[in-house]
């Protein structure tokens, strides 16, 4: 039977996207479902959490602690197991966590279930987008990853409607069934990931060049001897070798010591990727993602039923407006999307802060009108966030980091996201109760600060191949990028286009069969040297053993 059920090219990429999108839908569903669960009377009664705001916040936020440790585990396991096996491991761990949550009758079991599910989700979210990025064309990569983040919003929206609908049922099923529904996505992952192709870039890094070239050819729907496939393989192999020669030990990396091997800008690239994830959380999205019903009840003064309904309606608006990002992530570029969206989010939180300030004045007569205005700006905030900051912070770390650090960079970026996520989710219930309207000033200030940060420090990645970005950071060490036209251009710089054309031209001038034979001979010579080295080591060990026996 043909591999991948005979699929090649766009269809193969489509099914990789289905698997990754399912993973992100599961992430979104898990992120949103607990916000509806924690305001369900039977849940609060069963776990004895009534009037215990602090413990509710902790139980909710400990999921993010699990996600953080899962993301940290991903940068260790990601390069050992590969992208596919890491996702399957994460999915299995999530299944265990889901079962623990569904069957919980007390806070301790629910906490364990939340942490275990979080570990699995951390592994998955750190790996899925890297896998997608490494199996996609440069022209498709941004759109596909944004589509996956939109599916994340779809999962979030589904969870809101699920908990709203089941709020009318009553009893244990009102919260246990919404938690159990995530198994639909888990089954889809088990049904797709095992038969799809591994990342060709990871395979080349592991020395499995023949296998990687076949996957590159299948993804592009070309022959393995095609000049484009040979050029792509050579580019990846060159990047792998360059990274190995300029590898920085973790002990040196933590201390900031790069010495003569600092040419890859490893620390800078890691910090840029981690920075987008930190900014996403500090934009205040999870003040509303986890707690929008609570925010509308406590800060705006709505009833439980109306707060749930508006949260569900808002999730649909969020989903629809986020679709704008699909055609425009390559057209507008990553920088503009982040800058303009941050400006819109700043404006929304500023108006929300002012409105909630007036709703809290005891003698103010227009409280009802002001409350309605604040709801409108909560909705508008999601519009800006969905367009600019939902997808790009997850996409950027998979692009900006070098091949040898891509899984690590994505994992550290995801770990940063979950660390800040935990902080936001932990402080929000307490902040709303104690600081009241002043709590929203924090997110207003943060969103304003992101505008100059992105403008000054973040190079554009739209339209570039992953190898283009390696070349950029190798040749440009200035951290201020706003004055470099090539760094901020939305289109691929001419120098990179000409370099690729020259490589393809050079490859095309050689007989493909001769090139294939030469490549095979080169690999055979490497294998022969490795075998000779192994034989020499075995003889040395045998000699030492003989000497030891003589002495004995």
N, C-alpha and C positions, 0 to 999 in steps of 0.2 A: 504493500500500500504506500502511495506517495506521501511524503511528510506534509504536515499541515493540511491533510485532506485534499491535497493537490492545489491549494490556494497559493498565489504569489502576488507581488505588487500591492496595489491599493487594497485588495481584499484581505491580505495578510495584515497590513497595517490597521485595517478596520477592526479586525478581531483582537489585536493587541489593545486597541483603543477601547473596545467593549470591556475587556478585562480590567484595564486601568480605571475606566469610568465607573464600573461597578464598585471597585475598591473605594473610589472617592465618594460615590453615592452612599455607601455604607458609613464612611467617615461623617458625612453630613447628617445622615439619619441619627447616628449615635450622638452627634453633637447637639442636635435639637430635641431629641425625644425626652431627655431628662428634665428639660425646662418645663414640659407639660406634666411630667410625672410628679414633680415635687409640689405641685399645687392641687394634686388629686387627694380628696379626703381619705379614701381607703388606704392609700400609701402612707399618709401621715399618721393615721391611726394604727396601722399594722406595725410600723417601725417606731411608733411613739416619738414622732418628731414635731408634734404640734407645739407652736410657740417656742421653737428652738432654732432660731435663724442661723446662729453660728454653726451648729452641727449640720444643718441642711447645706450650708455653703461648703463645709468641709467634705461631706459625702459627695457633693457635686464636683468639687475641685480635685479630689483625689484621682479621678479619672485622668486628669491632665498630668498628674505625677506619674501614673503608669505610662502614659504616652511619652513623657520625657525620657523615662528609662528605656522604653522600647526604641525610641529614636537613637539613644546612645548605643544600645545593643546593635542597631542596624549598621552603624559605621564599623563595627567589629565583624559582624556576620555577613554584611552585604558583599564584601570582596572575597569572602571565603566560600559562601554558599552560592553566590550568583544572585541575579535579580529574581528569577522565578521561584527558587527554593525559599528565599527569604520571605516572599509574599505568601507562599503556602504555609510556612511556619507561623507567620503573623496571623493568618486566617484561622489556623487551628487554635492558637492561644485565645483569639477573640471569641471563638465558639465556646471555650471553657468559661470565659468571663461572662458571656451572655447567659449560660445555663445557671451560673451562680446567682446572677441578678434576678432572673426570672423566678427562681425557687426560694428567694430570700424571705425570711420572716423576722429578721432582726438586723440591726445596724451593722454588727461585725461582718456578717456574710455579705451584705450589700457593699461594704467598703472593699472587701477582698475581691468581689466580682468586678467592681469598678476599676480597681487597680490592674487586675489581670486583663480585662478587656482593653484597658488603656495601653498596656505593654504590646498587645497584638496590633492595635491600631497604630502605635508609634512605629513599629516595624514596617507596616504596610505603607503608611503615608510617606515614610522616608525613602521607600524603594520604588513605588509604582511610577512616580513621575520621572525618576531617573531611567527606568526601563523604557518608558514611552519616549523620552528624549533621545535615548541611544538607539532606538529602532526607527526613528522618523527622519524624513527629509528636512533640511533646514527651512524650506518654504512652508512646511506643514507643522513644524514642531510647536510654534507658539499657539496656533489655532487649536491643535489637538489638546494641548495641556489646558488651555482656557476652557475648551469644551468639558474636560474632566472636572474642572473646578465649578463649572456651571451645573454639572451633575451632582457635585457636592451640595450646591444650593437646592437642587431638586430633591435630594435626600432630606435636607433640612426642612424644606417646605412640606414634604410628605409626612415627616414626623409631627409637624405642627397640626396638620389636618387629622392625622391619626389620633393624636391625644385629644384634640377637640371633639372629634366624633365619639370616642370612647368615654368622654367625660359624662355623656348622657346615659351610659350603660350602668355604672355603679358597680360596687363590689370589686374583688381582686382582679377580674378580667380587665377593668378600666385602665390598669397600669401594667399588668403582666403581659397581656397580648401585645401592646405596642413595643415592649422590650423584646418579645419573642420574634417580632416581624423581621428583625434584622437577619434571621437565618435564610430568608429568600435570597439576599445578596451573597451570603456565605456560600450557598449551594451553587450559585452562578460562577463564583470564583473557582470553586473546586472543579466545575465543568469546563472551564476555558483555559486557565493558566497552564496546566500540565502539558498540553499539546502544542502550545505556541512557542516561537523561537526565543532562545536566550539572546541577551544583548551581544551583538558582534564585537563591540568595543571591550566588554568584559572578557570575552573569549580570547581576543588577541592579547590582552594583558596577561592571560594565563597561558599563553603560548599555543593556543589551539587555533592557529591561523587558517588552516584548511576549512575547518568547520565554520569559522567566522566569515570567510570569503563566500562560502556557499549561502549563508544567511543573508549577507549583503546583496548577493545576486538575486536571491528569492524576493527580498524586500523591494528591490528595484525592478524586478521582472526582467533581468538581463542574463546573458551567459556569464559564467564565472571568469572567462577570459576577456570579457569586455574591458576596454581601456578605462572606462569610468570606475568600474569595480576595482581594477588593479590600482588605480590612482587613489581611490578612497582607502583601500587596505594599506597602501604604502604610507599615506598621511597618518593613519591611526598608529601604525607600527612605529613611525618616526616619533610621534608624540609620546608613545609608551616608552621608547628608549630614552628620549630626552628627559622625561620625568624621572626615570630610574637613575640616570646619571646625575640629576639635580635633586635627588630625593633628600628631604630634610627629616631627621629623626624627630619623633614627638617631643622628646625632652628638650631639643633645641627649639622646636616650634613654639612650645609653651613659654620658653624663656626669651623668645624673639630673636634667637640667633640663627641667621640664615647664611652669613658669611659669603663665600664665593658662590654658593649654591642658591642665592636669593633671586635668580633670574626669572623664576616662574611666578613671583609675587604671591606665593601661597597664602601667607597670612592676610594680605589685603583682599584676596579673592574670597577667602573664608569669611572675613568680616563683612564684606559686601553682601554675601548670601544670607548670613545670619542677621544682618541689619534689616533686610526687607521683611523677614519673619517677625523680628521684634517690633518693627513699625506697624505691621499689620495688627498685632494685638494691642499696641498702645494707641491705635486709632479708635479704640473703644467699641469694636464690633461685638465682643462677647459680653459687654455690659448689657446688650440687647439680645444677642443670640441665645444665651442661656437663660436670661432673666426678663425678657420683654414682657411676659404676663405680669411678673412681679413689679417691674418698673411702671407699667400702666396702672396697676392697682395702687402701689405705694406713692409714686410721685405724681401721677396724673389724676388719680382718684376714681378710676373706673371699677365696675363690678367684675367679679371673677369671670363670668360668662362672656361679657363684652371684651375683656382683656384677651381671653383665649381666641375669640373670633378675630379680633384685629391683628393679633400675632400671626394667625394663619393666613389672613388676607395679605398682610405685609410680606410674608414669605413668597407669595405668588408674584407680587410686584417686584420683589428682589430678584426672583428667577427670571422674569420677563426682561427686565432692564439689563441684567447681566449678559443677555444674549448679544447686546451691542458690542461686547468685547471680542466676540468670535471673528467678525470680518476686519476689525480694526486693530487687533493686537500687533499685527505686522505693519499695517498702514500707518498707525500713529506712533508705534514704537513703545517700548517699555517705560522710558523716561517720561514722556508726555502723559501717558495714562496715569502714572503714579502722581505726578505733579498736579495735574488738573483735578484729579479725584481728591487729593489731599486738601486742595483749596475749597472744593465743594463740601467736604466733610467738616472742615473748620467752620464754614459759614453755618451749616446745619446745627452743629453742637453749640455754637454761639447763640443762635436763636432759641434752641431748646433750653439752654441755661437761663436766658432772660424770661422765657415763658414760665418755667417751673418756679422761678423766683417769685413771680406775681401770683401764681396759684397758691403759694404758701403764705401770702400776706393775709392776715386774719380779716381785715376790713375791706379787702378789695372786692368790688361788685362784679367785675367781669371775669370771674374765675372760670366759668364754663367755656366761654369763648377762647380764653387764653389756653385752656387745656386742649381744646380741639386744634388750635394752631400748633401746639407742641407735637401732637400726634402726626400732623402733616409733615413736620420736619423730621420726625423719626423715620417716616416712609421715604422722604427725600434723601436722607442720609444713606439708606440702603441702596438707593439708585446709584449714587456716586461710588459707594464702596463696591457694589457689584460690578460696575464697569471697570474700575481701576485697581482696587486693592484686594479683590477676592482671588484672582488667578495669578497675577504677576509675581507676588512674593513667593509662590510655590514654584513658578517657572524659573525665576532668576537664578536660584542656587544650582539648578540642574544644568544651566548654561555657563555660568561665570566660572565655575571651578574646573580645574584641569582633570584629565582622565583619571589619573591615579588618586585624585582627591574628590572625584565627583560623588561617589557614594558617601564618603566621609563628610563632604561639604553639605550634601543634601540632608544627611542625618543630623549634623550639627545645626543646620538651619531649622530643621523640624524640631529638634530638641529645644532650640531657642524659642520657637513658637509656643511649644507646650509649657515651657518654664514661665513665660510671660502670660500665657493663657491661664495657668494656675493662679498666678498673682492676681490677675483681673477678676477671675471667677471667685476667688477666696474673699477679696475685699469688697466686692460689689454690694452684697446684701447689707453688710455692716456700714459701708459708705453711704448708701441711700438712707439708712435709718439715722445715722449720726450727723453727717455733713449736709444732708438734704440737697438743696439746689446747688450748693457749692461743690458738690461731688462732680458735677458735669463740667466745671471749669477745667479740671485736670485734662479731660479729653479734648477740649477746645484748644488748649495750649499745645498739646502734643501734635495735633493735626496741623497746626500752623507751622510748627518747627520742621515738619517733614518736607515742606516745599523747598527751602534752601539746601537741606541735606541731600536730597535726590539731585537737584540741579548741579551742585558742586562736585559730588563724589561718584555718581553712578554712570558708568559708560553704557551706551546703547548695545543691546545684544540682538535686536531684531534683524533678520535677513542674513546673519552671519552663520557660517558652519561652526561647529564646536572647535574645529582646528583653527579657524580664523581667530577665535577668542584666545586660544593658546598663543598664537603668534602676536596678538595685540599686547597681552600682558608681558610677553617676553621682551618686546621692543619698547614698551612705554611704562616707565616707573613713576610718573608724576601722578599723585593722588587726586589733584584738581583736574577734572576732565572737561569742564565747561568751555575751555578755550581751544580744545582740540577738535577740529571739524570731523575727523575720521571717527573719533570716540563718540560723538553725539549724533552723527548722521543716521537717519532712519533707514537709509538704503545701504546695501553692502558697499564698502569702500572699493574704488576702482582697483587699487593695488592688490587686493585679495582676489578679485575677479581675474585679473591678468595673470597672477601667480597660478591659479587653478587651471586656466586655459593652457598655459605653458606646460604644466605637468601632464595634462591630458594629451597635448600635442606630442610631447616627448614619448609618452607611453604608446600612443597610436602609431608612431614611426617604427616601432619594434614589432616583429612578427609575434602575435599573441601566443602561438604554440611554443616559440623559442623562449618567450618570457615565462610561460608556465613551467617549461622544463627547467629553466634557470632557477626559478623560485623553488621548485621541488628539490633540485640539487642542493640549493642553499640550506633548506630545511633538513635534508638528509645529512648534510655535513655537520650541522648543529647537533642533530640527534646522535651521530657517530661520535662526536667529541664528548657528548654527555655520557655515552655508553663507555667510552675509553676511560673517562674520569671515574665512573662508577666501578669499573673493573679494577682500576689501580687502587682505589680505596679498599675494595674487597681483598685484594692481594696483600695490602698493607695490614689489614685487620687479621688475615690468616697468619701472616708472618709473626705478628705480635702474639697471637694465640699459641703458635708453635713454640716460641721462645718461653712463654709462660709455662707450658707443659714440660719443657726441658728442665726448667728450674724446679718445678714441683717433683 
